[in-house]
Amino acid sequence: MDRADRYTMLWTNDFCRFMVGTDAVGKPLRFVYGGYNKQTSFSDMNVRAGDYVYPIRVRNGVMYVIARMRVQKVTDRYDYHESHPDEDRLFQFPSGNEVLAGSEATPVRFDVAVPPEILERIRYRSRKAERSLRYVENGRLISSIGVQGIFRLTAATVRDFDALLSGEYRRPAQADGGTSSDAE
């Protein structure tokens, strides 16, 4: 794995519904925006060109990995709008002031569920320590509060997310003698 950092950022269910109404679903993610509060500030988390961002969603206790995008440029929304006026309709919340323009992205999808065994082992890291995902109970995320914001992922979690997005993840064999199956 290269030395780039990888981050999650939560997309609200309202924003996901908005994205379904655009032509962005099924196409590679081109940009993400944030910076409308301290939790969503890319600059506060030191996100830079070369890093990767994994938008996630939480719905009914299930986490979904929406896409992966390599950050090509960190800019403000006004500069991005000026160079990409055709994408103005994709900016639902005008208060965000930071944009990560991307490349090497996977298509936007809302059907890549994180299975319980991966949910249990998700880890975030800071400069000081590593932490597990909070509010996981019986393989379900009982509150999305622990993923609200931008968080740096560990290498093991990145491998799991990449396997899910590529369709290469295989669930472990069931204790009752069942076979492995693909992730949703």
Summary of the structure (lengths in Angstrom):
residues: 184
radius of gyration: 16.4
end to end distance: 25.2
largest distance: 57.8
contacts: 533
relative contact order: 0.20
helix: 25%
strand: 30%
